[in-house]
């Protein structure tokens, strides 16, 4: 088993709460997750949306854990649109 997979399947990761990781995020955020992600749940994506002001969320249909590999065109379109909509760096929150 890959080290990363072993970590995701560990008891420690089972208890991890995404909200702890989102508390300090103040920059623009695009969160992308496959609907059939075998390592995460859409509840995690929903929590990001609730705790990160202005976060953009994308659920990729018919997709598991690696949206950028499974649906590269969808992910690239979303990233391009997200980046092109950002304000200039001097206008971003600090």
Secondary structure, 3 states (H helix, E strand, C coil): CCHHHHHHCCHHHHHCCHHHHHCCCCCCCEEEEECCCCCCCHHHHHHHHHHCCCCEEEEECCCCCCHHHHCHHHHHHHHHHHHHHCCCHHHCCC
